[in-house]
Amino acid sequence: MEKFFDQIRWQDLVDIAIVSFIIYKIFILVKGTRAARMLVGVGLLLAISLISRFFELYTLDWLIQNFWAQIVIVLIILFQPEIRKALAQMGETPLFHRFSSAEEMKTIEEIVKASQSLANKKIGALIVFERDVTLSEYIEIGIPLDAKVTKELLISIFHPTSPIHDGAVIIKGNRVVAAGCFLPIKLGADLSKAYGTRHRAALGITEETDAVAIIVSEETGSISLAVNGRLEGNLDMEKLRQKLTNLFTKDRERK
């Protein structure tokens, strides 16, 4: 045993620590997503490969080995949203809080009041919060604003007579940085047919990034919140305020 430990270099320990950290981050990244189920499938293929070699099942082993030759391309195609999200997170190094606690609460209150007012009038809306992962690629194709978040501004943007009411508003800190933004649409047979374009866009952007999205339905006037590619609907003012406060309080504590 002592001889074994004598053979271990400090570089080996660093190597093991780095690999363990990478694996841990991968599991955290794909947890609760479709990629998690796909990784289970990859793990099963790996286990079958080892079993086929052990029992000398040459034909099965040959098939699996030929599949592994293409696995990198397959993984890149299947995990494209997750890879994009991981790379974006790696490129982001937040140095400051997005806004102070007082500003945060005031901004949240303005958004909650605007959402409720729009819901009462059954005016559709999609409000997206940028967090750690940048939304610059979506901001660039929208209408730049750089205006302070207010209830009146949000209501005027989403009013049916506004030329940019169909797009999303993106908020960074306590500023509306862009409006009329077009977001990736989540597709899938498992999605409810009751979900319109705004709901699918909210699911798409929150699945690909760590953004948070508020959706106001113009059909029902209901308010929904999308986080991590999951949707929670039928929120009243108090529930929406509490959920937003919890989300951004956790962000502040994490930093």
Stockholm file with secondary structure:
# STOCKHOLM 1.0

chainA/1-255         MEKFFDQIRWQDLVDIAIVSFIIYKIFILVKGTRAARMLVGVGLLLAISLISRFFELYTLDWLIQNFWAQIVIVLIILFQPEIRKALAQMGETPLFHRFSSAEEMKTIEEIVKASQSLANKKIGALIVFERDVTLSEYIEIGIPLDAKVTKELLISIFHPTSPIHDGAVIIKGNRVVAAGCFLPIKLGADLSKAYGTRHRAALGITEETDAVAIIVSEETGSISLAVNGRLEGNLDMEKLRQKLTNLFTKDRERK
#=GR chainA/1-255 SS CHHHHHTCCHHHHHHHHHHHHHHHHHHHHHTTSHHHHHHHHHHHHHHHHHHHHHTTCHHHHHHHHHHHTTHHHHHHHHTHHHHHHHHHHHHCCCCSCSSCHHHHHHHHHHHHHHHHHHHHTTCCEEEEECCSSCCHHHHTTSEEEEEECCHHHHHHHHSTTSTTTTSEEEEETTEEEEEEECCCCCCCTTSCTTCCHHHHHHHHHHHHSSCEEEEECTTTCCEEEEETTEEECCCCHHHHHHHHHHHHHHHHHHC
#=GC SS_cons         CHHHHHTCCHHHHHHHHHHHHHHHHHHHHHTTSHHHHHHHHHHHHHHHHHHHHHTTCHHHHHHHHHHHTTHHHHHHHHTHHHHHHHHHHHHCCCCSCSSCHHHHHHHHHHHHHHHHHHHHTTCCEEEEECCSSCCHHHHTTSEEEEEECCHHHHHHHHSTTSTTTTSEEEEETTEEEEEEECCCCCCCTTSCTTCCHHHHHHHHHHHHSSCEEEEECTTTCCEEEEETTEEECCCCHHHHHHHHHHHHHHHHHHC
//
